[in-house]
Amino acid sequence: MTCLNGQSILVTGGTGSFGKAFVKHALAELEPRRIAVLSRDELKQYEFRNELDDDSRVRWFIGDVRDRDRLMRAFHGVDVVVHAAAMKQVDTAEYNPFECIATNVLGAENVINACIDSGVQRVVALSTDKASSPINLYGAYKLCSDKLFVAGNHYAGAAQTRFSVVRYGNVVGSRGSVVPLFRRLAASGRLPITDTRMTRFWITLPQAVRFVIDSFDRMHGGEIFVPRIPSTTITDLATAIAPEAAIEVVGIRPGEKLHEEMISENDAHRTFRFDDHYVIAPLVSDWSTNNSYAAGSPVPEGFSYRSDTNDWFFDVAEIRLLLDSIS
């Protein structure tokens, strides 16, 4: 059972990689009263609607999180919001910073206000590893967005709306993932790698969807939920995909990290470890008196959750099994 059963659910960015996977899972495995898909792209909505055979439980909204009036109309009668809409490309953010702010920061503010004013009960916003100790504009904007959603619990006042955040690393095979690139170039016998020391966290789309659903059930408001997931080295990933290919080191791209981080050392004092996830507790949670973290273990002082110091690494054989699962 999940708190999402019987609810009216809206997904912003509902035609993106995560949004589509979430909607398909919810229709197949949950019992939603209604699912609304909000996205900007008419063609993607048309194609996705055909994939779903025009399921009568799904409603379709063309709209942009930049447009608060449109959000107010779309959120009418909605119980639960999954906020997955964002500009996500690091280099795009560097070249188009004002556009990225309009979507990732001002759009987040619009979603928060519309949820409160429309009486939405629960909201989970998707974040990224790049929001922890950010070194690029995309990460900085997403960190700002995370803080806005956490603070939204204060802003809601006496309203029932509660906000939490889910932060995870690379989704295997999604748009922007290196996996499709490596697969495409495997036959050429040469794979470009930015730095042979590089490590990354990995999660599959079904795992990400399941984690978001679990976070709805766990949330009280203001938490940042982080899954415990494996790391890989970029060289092992290349070997798993194209073992005979030569490695061409091309250098780290602007704004790219050598290793990923999902929890910084500065957040260790309010981080709790559970069997399959971490919770970064809000700095202030006067809207809730629950002791929801008692079952978790406080992490040690100086702890950080990084892809290079992770205690769970996949080897080449395990990477191949992971890739086979998404083929």
Backbone bond lengths (Angstrom), bond angles and torsions (degrees), N, CA, C in turn:
res aa  C-N    CA-C-N  psi(-1)  N-CA   C-N-CA  omega(-1)  CA-C   N-CA-C  phi
1 M - - - 1.455 - - 1.524 109.57 -
2 T 1.311 115.42 150.08 1.449 121.75 178.08 1.516 108.79 -142.63
3 C 1.318 116.11 153.69 1.462 120.34 179.06 1.521 111.72 -66.57
4 L 1.333 117.97 -11.49 1.461 120.93 -179.51 1.530 112.91 -80.18
5 N 1.321 117.38 -17.80 1.461 120.08 179.15 1.526 110.66 -62.84
6 G 1.317 116.01 134.35 1.451 120.85 179.03 1.509 114.90 78.93
7 Q 1.327 116.80 4.39 1.461 120.95 -175.64 1.529 112.01 -100.28
8 S 1.323 114.87 158.23 1.459 122.09 169.97 1.522 107.20 -91.85
9 I 1.327 117.00 115.04 1.462 123.62 -172.61 1.525 109.38 -111.34
10 L 1.321 117.04 134.64 1.464 121.34 172.97 1.521 109.30 -119.86
11 V 1.326 116.32 137.06 1.457 122.77 178.88 1.519 108.84 -117.14
12 T 1.339 117.85 114.91 1.460 119.54 171.46 1.530 107.60 -79.03
13 G 1.323 116.44 147.45 1.461 117.91 -173.34 1.511 110.73 64.42
14 G 1.328 115.57 35.64 1.465 120.75 -171.23 1.511 115.35 -72.20
15 T 1.338 118.59 -7.29 1.468 120.32 176.20 1.521 111.88 -108.33
16 G 1.333 117.60 10.33 1.460 121.24 172.64 1.516 110.67 -81.11
17 S 1.325 115.90 -179.75 1.473 120.68 -177.24 1.517 111.62 -57.45
18 F 1.335 116.66 -51.41 1.458 119.36 -179.76 1.518 111.13 -68.26
19 G 1.337 116.65 -46.27 1.457 119.88 -176.53 1.507 112.68 -55.68
20 K 1.331 117.38 -45.58 1.467 120.65 179.91 1.524 110.88 -63.99
21 A 1.332 116.65 -43.22 1.464 119.82 -179.62 1.528 110.74 -63.95
22 F 1.321 116.38 -39.83 1.469 119.75 179.95 1.528 110.47 -65.06
23 V 1.326 116.73 -47.29 1.465 120.42 -178.34 1.529 110.63 -61.00
24 K 1.328 117.72 -45.43 1.461 120.95 179.47 1.524 111.14 -61.20
25 H 1.330 117.15 -43.31 1.464 120.51 179.58 1.533 110.16 -64.42
26 A 1.333 116.49 -44.74 1.458 119.58 -177.65 1.523 111.28 -62.43
27 L 1.316 117.25 -39.86 1.467 120.43 179.83 1.525 111.66 -68.34
28 A 1.340 116.40 -35.12 1.466 120.73 -175.67 1.521 113.32 -85.74
29 E 1.347 116.78 -35.40 1.469 119.93 -168.43 1.525 114.01 -114.99
30 L 1.316 118.19 -22.01 1.462 121.10 -178.38 1.533 109.02 -105.87
31 E 1.298 115.74 -176.88 1.463 120.88 179.51 1.526 109.63 -127.34
32 P 1.343 117.22 61.24 1.468 119.20 -179.51 1.527 111.03 -70.26
33 R 1.315 115.76 146.65 1.465 118.81 173.96 1.528 109.90 -72.97
34 R 1.323 115.53 -30.95 1.460 121.32 -174.55 1.519 107.85 -167.27
35 I 1.325 116.84 144.92 1.461 121.32 173.18 1.524 108.17 -126.80
36 A 1.316 115.83 129.33 1.460 121.20 176.96 1.520 108.83 -110.56
37 V 1.317 115.89 133.64 1.458 122.93 178.05 1.527 108.05 -108.15
38 L 1.327 116.67 120.37 1.461 121.90 177.10 1.523 108.98 -114.24
39 S 1.317 117.25 121.69 1.459 121.00 176.30 1.524 109.17 -157.93
40 R 1.343 115.83 169.31 1.462 120.38 -173.49 1.523 113.33 -90.67
41 D 1.322 117.25 -20.10 1.457 121.41 -166.81 1.527 111.78 -97.99
42 E 1.323 116.45 111.25 1.458 121.49 -179.35 1.524 112.09 -62.30
43 L 1.343 117.12 -41.50 1.462 120.47 -178.58 1.525 111.04 -64.77
44 K 1.335 117.41 -44.77 1.460 120.10 179.55 1.524 111.23 -61.85
45 Q 1.326 116.60 -38.49 1.459 118.81 176.99 1.531 111.24 -65.12
46 Y 1.315 116.52 -41.76 1.465 120.51 178.64 1.532 110.43 -60.30
47 E 1.330 116.44 -46.28 1.469 120.52 -178.65 1.526 110.97 -66.17
48 F 1.321 116.83 -41.38 1.464 120.22 -179.14 1.526 110.36 -68.59
49 R 1.315 116.70 -39.58 1.471 120.07 177.64 1.523 110.55 -59.13
50 N 1.329 116.94 -39.12 1.465 120.31 177.09 1.523 111.27 -67.35
51 E 1.339 117.29 -37.58 1.467 120.58 176.73 1.521 111.17 -58.92
52 L 1.322 116.21 -35.50 1.463 121.08 -176.42 1.526 112.26 -91.86
53 D 1.331 117.01 7.16 1.468 121.32 -178.31 1.528 111.42 54.54
54 D 1.344 114.75 36.11 1.468 121.08 176.50 1.528 111.25 54.10
55 D 1.343 116.10 47.63 1.464 122.78 -179.28 1.535 110.03 -52.23
56 S 1.317 116.59 129.06 1.464 121.27 -174.48 1.526 112.92 -68.97
57 R 1.324 118.03 -14.73 1.463 120.39 178.75 1.520 112.83 -80.78
58 V 1.327 117.12 -8.74 1.464 121.18 -174.21 1.526 110.16 -103.67
59 R 1.332 115.61 134.98 1.463 122.13 173.85 1.527 108.04 -113.03
60 W 1.323 116.41 148.63 1.464 121.20 -172.35 1.527 110.20 -122.39
61 F 1.344 115.67 124.79 1.454 121.54 179.66 1.521 109.56 -123.80
62 I 1.324 116.57 119.38 1.454 120.19 167.31 1.521 106.75 -79.82
63 G 1.315 117.30 125.38 1.456 119.60 -178.14 1.511 111.04 -178.51
64 D 1.324 115.06 171.13 1.458 122.57 -175.83 1.516 108.58 -132.74
65 V 1.329 117.06 138.60 1.464 119.82 179.22 1.528 111.47 -64.32
66 R 1.323 117.60 -13.22 1.464 120.53 175.23 1.529 111.75 -71.44
67 D 1.326 116.97 -17.47 1.461 122.62 -173.74 1.525 109.49 -104.64
68 R 1.333 116.97 97.89 1.458 120.08 -175.34 1.529 111.89 -65.38
69 D 1.324 117.80 -37.66 1.463 119.72 179.96 1.532 111.09 -61.12
70 R 1.325 116.26 -39.52 1.465 119.77 178.14 1.527 110.57 -66.65
71 L 1.318 116.86 -38.24 1.462 120.06 177.68 1.527 110.86 -62.80
72 M 1.317 116.44 -41.73 1.465 119.41 179.64 1.528 110.80 -59.22
73 R 1.320 116.80 -40.83 1.462 120.06 178.64 1.534 110.82 -68.13
74 A 1.347 116.17 -43.66 1.468 120.16 -176.94 1.520 111.82 -68.86
75 F 1.349 118.19 -33.47 1.464 122.11 -175.76 1.524 113.02 -83.04
76 H 1.327 117.84 -3.22 1.461 120.30 -179.73 1.533 110.24 -61.18
77 G 1.317 116.37 123.62 1.459 121.23 179.35 1.511 115.02 78.24
78 V 1.327 117.80 9.22 1.463 122.07 -178.57 1.532 109.85 -90.36
79 D 1.335 116.60 136.47 1.466 121.95 178.64 1.524 112.63 -94.38
80 V 1.342 116.32 -35.97 1.462 121.99 -169.84 1.528 109.00 -136.77
81 V 1.336 116.98 136.74 1.460 121.35 177.74 1.521 109.75 -123.57
82 V 1.334 115.96 131.65 1.456 123.10 167.80 1.531 106.25 -104.72
83 H 1.317 116.53 115.18 1.467 119.55 -177.04 1.520 108.89 -97.38
84 A 1.333 115.13 99.71 1.467 121.07 -178.28 1.522 112.32 -114.10
85 A 1.331 118.13 -2.23 1.465 120.97 -177.98 1.524 110.16 -74.71
86 A 1.326 116.28 131.60 1.466 120.51 178.06 1.515 109.59 -170.75
87 M 1.339 115.42 155.40 1.457 120.40 162.95 1.519 106.07 -85.69
88 K 1.346 118.06 123.57 1.457 121.31 -164.76 1.525 114.55 -118.06
89 Q 1.320 118.73 -8.14 1.459 120.09 -176.47 1.530 110.23 -85.80
90 V 1.340 116.05 125.95 1.461 121.09 -176.89 1.529 111.14 -59.37
91 D 1.325 117.01 -47.92 1.460 119.06 -176.88 1.522 111.46 -69.54
92 T 1.324 117.92 -32.65 1.465 120.88 176.67 1.525 110.81 -62.71
93 A 1.335 116.23 -40.88 1.463 120.19 178.92 1.526 111.41 -64.93
94 E 1.330 116.66 -37.29 1.458 120.16 -179.22 1.536 111.00 -65.79
95 Y 1.324 117.25 -37.42 1.461 121.41 -177.52 1.526 112.89 -88.05
96 N 1.336 116.84 -20.72 1.466 121.09 -177.00 1.534 110.21 -130.40
97 P 1.325 118.43 58.21 1.465 120.28 -171.73 1.518 114.00 -63.11
98 F 1.327 117.81 -36.79 1.457 119.29 -177.76 1.525 111.33 -69.64
99 E 1.339 116.18 -37.01 1.461 120.14 177.07 1.526 110.49 -66.07
100 C 1.323 115.98 -39.33 1.464 120.35 -179.53 1.531 110.73 -66.81
101 I 1.332 117.32 -39.13 1.459 120.78 176.30 1.534 110.00 -61.70
102 A 1.329 115.87 -43.12 1.460 120.10 -177.11 1.522 111.62 -59.49
103 T 1.342 117.15 -37.24 1.464 120.69 -179.36 1.520 112.09 -86.69
104 N 1.336 117.37 -51.52 1.466 120.66 -168.90 1.524 113.79 -81.90
105 V 1.324 117.70 -25.45 1.467 120.24 -179.03 1.527 111.01 -108.60
106 L 1.334 116.84 -59.65 1.463 118.77 179.45 1.523 110.78 -66.36
107 G 1.332 117.08 -33.97 1.459 120.05 175.12 1.517 111.78 -63.26
108 A 1.336 116.70 -39.50 1.460 120.39 176.78 1.526 110.82 -62.43
109 E 1.326 116.50 -42.00 1.466 120.03 177.13 1.524 110.95 -61.00
110 N 1.328 116.55 -42.53 1.466 119.98 178.49 1.522 111.79 -61.45
111 V 1.334 116.57 -42.93 1.464 120.56 178.98 1.528 110.35 -61.95
112 I 1.312 117.12 -43.97 1.468 121.18 -179.57 1.528 110.44 -61.05
113 N 1.323 116.61 -49.68 1.470 119.88 -179.34 1.522 111.55 -62.72
114 A 1.338 117.02 -44.37 1.457 120.49 -178.41 1.524 111.27 -64.81
115 C 1.332 117.23 -37.98 1.472 120.52 178.62 1.523 110.99 -64.00
116 I 1.324 116.47 -44.82 1.466 119.96 -179.96 1.525 110.47 -64.44
117 D 1.328 116.26 -48.22 1.462 120.76 -175.89 1.525 112.44 -69.30
118 S 1.342 117.04 -23.92 1.462 120.60 -179.30 1.524 112.84 -94.53
119 G 1.335 117.61 -3.15 1.457 120.61 178.09 1.511 114.62 77.22
120 V 1.349 117.71 22.90 1.467 121.16 174.78 1.529 108.43 -61.49
121 Q 1.322 116.88 140.66 1.459 120.55 -175.13 1.524 113.04 -86.44
122 R 1.343 117.04 -49.45 1.463 120.65 -175.25 1.525 109.93 -133.76
123 V 1.335 114.70 141.39 1.459 121.53 179.64 1.517 108.66 -135.06
124 V 1.323 116.56 130.00 1.461 121.55 170.15 1.524 107.62 -118.55
125 A 1.330 115.66 124.23 1.459 121.90 178.73 1.521 109.04 -103.46
126 L 1.322 117.13 137.08 1.456 121.36 179.36 1.518 110.14 -85.76
127 S 1.319 115.48 133.25 1.457 122.49 178.33 1.520 109.23 -115.70
128 T 1.316 116.43 -159.87 1.459 122.53 -175.78 1.516 109.60 -152.46
129 D 1.337 115.59 155.05 1.466 119.56 174.92 1.525 111.19 -57.83
130 K 1.329 117.37 -27.32 1.464 120.96 -176.33 1.522 112.69 -69.52
131 A 1.354 117.31 -11.24 1.454 120.85 177.58 1.524 112.45 -79.77
132 S 1.324 118.01 -11.96 1.465 122.11 177.68 1.523 108.94 -92.62
133 S 1.331 116.49 120.63 1.476 122.02 -176.04 1.527 110.52 49.36
134 P 1.328 118.10 58.70 1.470 120.91 -172.66 1.519 113.00 -64.33
135 I 1.344 115.16 144.51 1.461 121.13 175.57 1.527 110.91 -123.22
136 N 1.338 117.22 -0.88 1.456 120.08 178.36 1.528 108.87 -132.09
137 L 1.331 116.05 168.18 1.455 120.59 -176.18 1.522 111.91 -63.78
138 Y 1.328 117.09 -41.05 1.460 119.52 179.26 1.528 110.58 -57.55
139 G 1.340 117.05 -47.59 1.453 120.55 179.35 1.522 112.01 -62.40
140 A 1.337 116.58 -39.77 1.465 120.61 179.68 1.521 110.76 -64.54
141 Y 1.338 116.49 -41.65 1.460 119.83 179.15 1.526 111.07 -65.75
142 K 1.337 116.76 -39.67 1.460 119.31 -179.29 1.525 111.20 -71.45
143 L 1.334 118.00 -33.47 1.463 120.10 173.76 1.523 109.61 -62.40
144 C 1.323 116.16 -43.08 1.463 120.38 176.95 1.524 110.18 -60.65
145 S 1.325 116.98 -43.87 1.457 121.27 178.41 1.530 111.08 -60.78
146 D 1.341 116.82 -44.61 1.467 120.43 177.98 1.519 111.01 -55.30
147 K 1.326 115.67 -46.32 1.468 120.25 -177.66 1.519 111.24 -67.36
148 L 1.331 117.05 -34.28 1.457 119.64 176.64 1.531 110.79 -63.94
149 F 1.328 117.01 -43.16 1.466 119.39 -178.93 1.528 111.46 -68.59
150 V 1.322 117.63 -37.41 1.464 119.28 175.96 1.527 110.03 -64.11
151 A 1.336 116.10 -46.04 1.463 120.22 179.71 1.522 112.30 -67.84
152 G 1.333 117.08 -20.74 1.458 120.23 178.21 1.510 112.98 -57.04
153 N 1.329 117.31 -26.26 1.460 120.79 177.32 1.523 111.45 -66.04
154 H 1.340 117.38 -35.21 1.462 120.83 173.42 1.526 110.01 -70.55
155 Y 1.333 114.88 -44.91 1.455 121.47 -175.40 1.522 111.32 -62.23
156 A 1.335 116.56 -28.35 1.466 121.01 -179.24 1.521 111.83 -67.53
157 G 1.328 117.15 -23.63 1.456 120.28 179.43 1.519 111.64 59.25
158 A 1.323 115.67 -125.20 1.467 120.28 -178.16 1.521 112.32 -82.68
159 A 1.338 117.39 -4.30 1.466 120.03 179.19 1.522 110.26 -66.41
160 Q 1.338 116.47 160.42 1.463 121.66 -174.67 1.521 113.02 -82.11
161 T 1.329 119.01 -10.48 1.465 122.02 -171.46 1.515 111.54 -68.56
162 R 1.343 115.90 132.44 1.460 121.96 176.53 1.520 108.76 -126.63
163 F 1.342 114.78 141.41 1.456 122.76 -175.46 1.524 110.49 -121.96
164 S 1.329 116.51 138.49 1.461 122.42 170.43 1.522 108.50 -140.20
165 V 1.329 115.55 171.38 1.467 122.23 -174.90 1.521 108.83 -129.13
166 V 1.331 115.97 142.16 1.464 122.05 171.53 1.517 107.80 -114.95
167 R 1.320 116.13 129.12 1.475 122.01 -179.35 1.523 108.73 -122.76
168 Y 1.346 116.90 123.97 1.459 119.80 176.34 1.517 109.83 -143.72
169 G 1.351 116.06 172.22 1.458 121.89 -174.86 1.511 112.33 -91.43
170 N 1.326 116.35 -152.75 1.456 122.34 -174.72 1.525 112.19 -61.03
171 V 1.320 115.98 134.76 1.458 121.53 174.66 1.519 107.73 -92.91
172 V 1.316 116.61 120.62 1.464 121.97 -174.99 1.526 110.35 -60.93
173 G 1.305 116.20 122.90 1.452 121.19 174.06 1.509 115.99 81.24
174 S 1.349 118.39 0.84 1.461 119.46 179.41 1.520 110.23 -76.23
175 R 1.339 115.60 171.65 1.456 119.16 177.20 1.528 109.42 -61.03
176 G 1.328 116.59 131.95 1.453 120.51 -177.25 1.518 113.13 92.87
177 S 1.334 117.83 -13.17 1.455 121.44 177.31 1.525 109.66 -71.03
178 V 1.340 115.77 148.67 1.457 120.20 179.31 1.529 111.86 -74.83
179 V 1.325 117.31 -16.93 1.465 120.75 -176.09 1.529 112.14 -60.39
180 P 1.346 119.74 -51.11 1.474 117.99 177.83 1.530 112.76 -59.82
181 L 1.330 116.85 -35.26 1.470 120.19 178.03 1.518 110.99 -63.53
182 F 1.338 116.96 -48.72 1.464 120.72 179.86 1.525 110.86 -61.94
183 R 1.325 117.68 -40.80 1.464 120.36 179.65 1.527 110.78 -64.22
184 R 1.323 115.97 -38.76 1.454 119.83 -179.23 1.524 112.08 -67.83
185 L 1.346 115.79 -35.16 1.459 120.86 -176.13 1.525 113.57 -91.94
186 A 1.332 117.48 -5.53 1.468 120.72 -174.94 1.518 112.00 -56.06
187 A 1.326 116.64 -40.64 1.475 120.12 -177.15 1.529 112.20 -68.26
188 S 1.336 117.43 -19.61 1.465 120.13 -179.74 1.521 112.22 -75.10
189 G 1.351 115.87 -17.42 1.462 119.92 -179.84 1.514 114.22 82.35
190 R 1.323 118.07 9.52 1.467 121.15 -178.95 1.527 109.50 -146.84
191 L 1.341 115.93 128.34 1.461 120.81 179.25 1.528 109.78 -117.53
192 P 1.348 117.72 130.33 1.459 120.24 176.87 1.526 111.14 -81.48
193 I 1.322 116.92 128.41 1.460 122.45 177.58 1.523 107.63 -127.53
194 T 1.319 115.76 133.55 1.459 118.48 -175.95 1.526 112.65 -70.83
195 D 1.351 116.78 -38.17 1.469 120.85 179.30 1.528 107.75 -159.25
196 T 1.302 117.44 130.27 1.473 121.01 -175.79 1.523 112.67 -68.51
197 R 1.332 118.08 -15.65 1.472 121.05 178.98 1.528 112.40 -83.80
198 M 1.310 117.73 -8.25 1.465 122.78 -169.58 1.528 112.01 -64.97
199 T 1.341 115.80 141.31 1.465 122.83 174.64 1.521 108.74 -129.15
200 R 1.327 115.39 155.72 1.452 121.40 -179.61 1.526 111.11 -144.24
201 F 1.338 116.21 147.45 1.464 121.94 166.55 1.526 108.77 -77.76
202 W 1.344 116.65 151.26 1.456 120.06 178.11 1.516 111.33 -137.00
203 I 1.341 114.99 138.36 1.458 121.54 176.13 1.526 107.03 -144.73
204 T 1.319 117.61 145.70 1.457 120.38 177.89 1.538 109.10 -88.30
205 L 1.323 115.92 161.56 1.466 119.58 178.27 1.533 112.23 -60.32
206 P 1.344 119.59 -46.09 1.470 118.33 177.29 1.527 112.68 -59.06
207 Q 1.339 117.51 -37.84 1.458 119.82 177.21 1.525 111.41 -65.08
208 A 1.329 116.57 -40.79 1.461 120.71 179.33 1.526 110.86 -63.67
209 V 1.325 116.59 -43.23 1.461 120.72 178.71 1.521 110.83 -62.00
210 R 1.328 116.02 -46.66 1.458 119.93 -179.59 1.531 111.38 -62.17
211 F 1.336 116.08 -37.91 1.460 119.71 -179.56 1.525 111.17 -66.95
212 V 1.311 117.17 -38.78 1.466 120.50 177.35 1.517 110.52 -63.86
213 I 1.328 117.15 -43.72 1.468 120.27 177.98 1.520 110.70 -61.34
214 D 1.331 116.89 -44.87 1.470 120.53 177.96 1.525 110.97 -61.17
215 S 1.331 116.60 -36.03 1.466 120.26 -178.86 1.520 111.34 -67.37
216 F 1.323 117.65 -34.82 1.460 120.06 174.20 1.526 110.12 -59.35
217 D 1.328 116.72 -41.28 1.458 120.60 -179.04 1.526 112.41 -71.54
218 R 1.342 116.97 -28.96 1.460 121.01 -176.65 1.527 113.62 -88.15
219 M 1.311 117.26 -23.33 1.459 121.06 -166.63 1.526 113.24 -69.81
220 H 1.335 114.42 146.78 1.457 122.39 168.73 1.521 110.33 -119.72
221 G 1.345 115.20 -19.56 1.456 120.93 178.54 1.513 111.37 126.86
222 G 1.329 116.88 125.21 1.458 121.73 175.02 1.510 115.27 94.75
223 E 1.338 118.10 -7.15 1.460 119.82 -179.18 1.527 110.95 -78.26
224 I 1.336 115.56 152.00 1.453 122.63 164.79 1.521 106.39 -111.11
225 F 1.333 116.48 115.54 1.466 121.64 -178.02 1.527 109.16 -95.38
226 V 1.329 115.50 132.62 1.468 121.99 -178.24 1.529 108.15 -128.65
227 P 1.329 119.02 121.19 1.467 120.27 179.96 1.529 111.11 -74.93
228 R 1.322 116.34 149.54 1.460 120.75 170.84 1.525 106.96 -87.45
229 I 1.320 116.29 112.16 1.462 122.53 -173.70 1.523 109.51 -134.02
230 P 1.331 117.65 162.49 1.462 120.20 -176.59 1.523 112.88 -78.61
231 S 1.327 114.46 159.41 1.461 122.40 171.38 1.524 109.11 -107.15
232 T 1.324 115.50 160.56 1.463 121.87 169.72 1.520 108.32 -138.51
233 T 1.306 115.82 155.59 1.462 119.02 168.21 1.523 107.87 -85.61
234 I 1.307 116.91 149.98 1.461 120.12 -179.21 1.532 111.15 -65.64
235 T 1.337 116.47 -30.18 1.468 119.30 179.01 1.524 111.24 -71.23
236 D 1.342 117.69 -37.86 1.461 119.98 176.03 1.526 111.05 -66.44
237 L 1.332 116.76 -36.77 1.460 119.97 176.70 1.524 110.71 -62.78
238 A 1.329 116.46 -43.70 1.463 120.60 178.61 1.523 110.76 -62.59
239 T 1.329 117.33 -42.35 1.461 121.54 179.13 1.520 111.46 -63.77
240 A 1.334 116.36 -39.86 1.461 120.38 -179.94 1.525 111.69 -63.94
241 I 1.328 117.56 -33.38 1.456 121.49 -177.05 1.526 111.76 -87.42
242 A 1.323 116.13 -43.63 1.477 120.25 -175.81 1.524 109.03 -141.97
243 P 1.333 117.42 79.79 1.466 120.93 -173.24 1.530 114.42 -60.99
244 E 1.319 117.41 -25.18 1.467 119.71 -177.72 1.534 112.77 -93.15
245 A 1.306 116.66 -7.01 1.468 119.51 -174.62 1.530 111.30 -75.25
246 A 1.314 115.60 146.92 1.456 121.83 174.66 1.524 109.68 -81.66
247 I 1.322 115.46 149.11 1.460 121.87 179.63 1.529 109.23 -94.83
248 E 1.312 116.07 128.72 1.458 121.44 175.77 1.530 108.33 -114.56
249 V 1.329 117.67 111.17 1.462 122.01 -179.33 1.526 108.75 -80.07
250 V 1.338 115.92 118.73 1.469 120.46 -174.46 1.524 113.08 -110.23
251 G 1.322 117.68 -4.47 1.461 120.75 177.73 1.525 113.03 92.22
252 I 1.321 115.65 148.73 1.460 121.33 -178.71 1.523 110.19 -67.54
253 R 1.318 115.94 135.03 1.457 121.59 180.00 1.528 110.42 -77.12
254 P 1.326 117.72 158.34 1.474 120.45 178.05 1.522 111.63 -55.82
255 G 1.327 116.12 129.82 1.458 121.14 178.33 1.507 115.37 82.17
256 E 1.340 117.94 2.38 1.465 121.45 -177.43 1.521 110.28 -92.28
257 K 1.329 116.43 139.21 1.460 121.99 177.58 1.523 110.65 -92.48
258 L 1.331 116.03 149.07 1.453 120.68 174.37 1.530 110.00 -70.25
259 H 1.328 115.94 -41.29 1.465 122.11 177.72 1.528 108.41 -130.84
260 E 1.310 115.82 151.77 1.459 120.41 -179.82 1.521 110.95 -93.01
261 E 1.315 115.03 155.14 1.464 121.61 178.63 1.520 108.52 -138.33
262 M 1.322 116.23 133.81 1.465 119.76 177.37 1.527 112.83 -113.39
263 I 1.333 116.82 -21.43 1.465 120.73 174.10 1.525 107.12 -135.60
264 S 1.309 117.03 123.43 1.464 120.47 -178.29 1.518 110.85 -86.78
265 E 1.304 115.35 160.72 1.466 121.46 177.49 1.527 110.78 -57.97
266 N 1.318 116.94 -32.13 1.461 120.68 -178.77 1.521 112.67 -69.61
267 D 1.339 117.28 -17.27 1.468 120.96 178.71 1.525 112.51 -99.50
268 A 1.330 117.01 1.19 1.469 120.33 -174.63 1.529 112.30 -61.33
269 H 1.330 117.14 -35.02 1.468 120.10 -174.85 1.528 113.02 -67.41
270 R 1.342 117.51 -12.96 1.464 119.96 178.49 1.530 111.78 -126.60
271 T 1.338 115.54 26.59 1.461 121.09 -179.27 1.527 110.58 -110.56
272 F 1.331 115.95 137.38 1.461 122.42 -179.10 1.527 109.01 -124.54
273 R 1.319 115.36 137.98 1.460 121.15 -179.81 1.516 110.40 -100.17
274 F 1.329 115.29 132.77 1.458 123.49 172.68 1.523 107.95 -117.36
275 D 1.326 117.75 179.30 1.464 120.37 -175.02 1.532 112.18 -57.45
276 D 1.327 116.50 -44.95 1.462 119.12 -173.29 1.530 113.95 -121.35
277 H 1.340 116.64 8.01 1.460 118.16 -179.00 1.529 110.67 -161.12
278 Y 1.322 113.80 168.25 1.464 122.34 171.36 1.524 108.41 -114.90
279 V 1.325 115.27 154.55 1.457 120.99 172.33 1.520 108.62 -125.92
280 I 1.334 116.24 123.98 1.463 121.39 170.16 1.521 105.99 -93.23
281 A 1.321 115.95 110.42 1.460 120.43 -176.03 1.529 110.07 -74.89
282 P 1.331 117.44 151.36 1.468 119.71 177.52 1.517 111.14 -66.10
283 L 1.328 115.46 150.07 1.464 120.17 178.07 1.521 111.02 -61.66
284 V 1.315 115.78 -40.76 1.459 121.98 179.32 1.515 107.32 -131.16
285 S 1.329 116.63 132.21 1.469 119.03 -178.93 1.521 110.06 -137.43
286 D 1.323 116.18 52.48 1.459 119.14 -176.42 1.520 113.21 -73.52
287 W 1.359 117.50 -4.93 1.459 119.93 174.90 1.519 111.43 -83.22
288 S 1.352 117.08 -5.05 1.464 120.22 -176.23 1.516 109.77 -145.09
289 T 1.320 116.86 136.67 1.460 121.02 178.73 1.517 111.41 -109.27
290 N 1.326 116.65 14.88 1.462 119.45 -176.70 1.522 111.18 -71.84
291 N 1.315 114.94 159.90 1.467 121.30 176.08 1.522 108.05 -113.34
292 S 1.326 115.59 55.81 1.460 120.75 -168.81 1.522 113.71 -72.04
293 Y 1.327 118.59 -9.61 1.460 120.60 -176.78 1.524 112.35 -102.92
294 A 1.342 116.97 3.82 1.459 120.64 -176.16 1.521 111.96 -60.52
295 A 1.347 117.46 -30.32 1.458 120.43 -178.94 1.521 112.45 -77.81
296 G 1.309 117.43 -12.21 1.452 121.05 179.22 1.519 111.83 -93.55
297 S 1.326 115.29 169.44 1.470 121.14 179.28 1.523 109.16 -110.17
298 P 1.322 118.46 126.79 1.459 119.38 175.46 1.532 109.95 -59.14
299 V 1.316 117.08 135.73 1.465 119.66 178.99 1.522 109.00 -75.44
300 P 1.335 118.94 156.54 1.460 121.00 -177.43 1.528 112.14 -68.52
301 E 1.293 115.74 158.85 1.458 121.54 176.91 1.537 109.50 -59.40
302 G 1.309 116.39 137.71 1.458 120.57 -179.81 1.516 114.25 84.16
303 F 1.345 117.35 2.35 1.464 121.34 -179.77 1.524 110.50 -66.43
304 S 1.323 115.78 142.09 1.457 122.12 166.43 1.522 107.36 -143.10
305 Y 1.320 116.24 150.76 1.463 121.11 -178.80 1.508 107.58 -107.21
306 R 1.341 116.00 99.31 1.457 123.36 -174.93 1.521 110.00 -123.28
307 S 1.326 114.84 153.28 1.463 119.05 -177.07 1.522 112.35 -69.64
308 D 1.336 118.58 -25.20 1.466 120.16 -178.91 1.516 112.97 -85.93
309 T 1.343 118.27 -24.91 1.466 121.30 179.98 1.533 111.67 -107.34
310 N 1.319 116.66 8.34 1.459 122.07 177.00 1.529 109.93 -57.17
311 D 1.340 117.05 144.74 1.471 120.53 178.87 1.529 112.09 -89.85
312 W 1.337 116.95 10.73 1.462 121.53 -178.29 1.524 108.58 -136.00
313 F 1.343 116.63 104.72 1.462 122.53 178.52 1.515 109.72 -117.25
314 F 1.331 116.23 139.57 1.457 121.58 172.07 1.527 109.33 -89.81
315 D 1.339 115.88 136.87 1.461 119.47 172.41 1.528 109.08 -88.76
316 V 1.327 117.40 -177.15 1.463 121.41 -174.61 1.525 111.29 -60.21
317 A 1.336 116.79 -43.82 1.466 120.05 -178.97 1.529 111.16 -62.89
318 E 1.319 117.38 -41.20 1.464 121.30 179.62 1.527 111.02 -68.11
319 I 1.333 116.37 -36.35 1.471 119.88 176.82 1.527 110.03 -62.46
320 R 1.349 116.49 -42.77 1.468 119.29 179.33 1.518 111.65 -61.86
321 L 1.334 116.97 -40.31 1.461 119.55 177.06 1.526 111.22 -62.77
322 L 1.329 115.54 -39.83 1.460 120.12 178.06 1.528 110.66 -63.26
323 L 1.323 116.19 -45.13 1.473 120.25 179.74 1.521 111.80 -65.13
324 D 1.344 116.12 -37.53 1.463 120.02 178.09 1.537 111.11 -62.32
325 S 1.337 115.68 -31.54 1.471 119.92 -176.74 1.516 112.26 -71.41
326 I 1.344 118.07 -17.08 1.454 120.16 -178.90 1.538 111.60 -111.68
327 S 1.309 117.50 1.71 1.478 120.60 -178.15 1.531 111.21 -69.66
